[in-house]
Amino acid sequence: MDPAVRTLRARLGAHAMWANTLDPASRTAKARAAAAGRFEKQARELHPDATDEQIARVAEQLKKAFYTEMQLKAAKKRAAKSAKPKPAAA
């Protein structure tokens, strides 16, 4: 399937899904809780003797680091994609 068509179909599906969702926060609550638990678990592994307050701070930093890394990877991918030579039109 053409990548442009695949992108449009995915975008259409996402818009339709969110149009049918009155409370987006409740729809994503499980995923957000799982992610928070993952970062808290990592924080406790790094600092087993830390207080709950310290764990919360470290977990928040781990979360920020994770999402910043994702942004960096996406930026690199976009840069590589724009640097790639375009095929000549026939």
Secondary structure, DSSP 8 states (H G I E B T S, - for coil): --HHHHHHHHHHHHHHHHHT-S-HHHHHHHHHHHHHHHHHHHHHHH-TT--HHHHHHHHHHHHHHHHHHHHHHHHHHHHHHHHS------
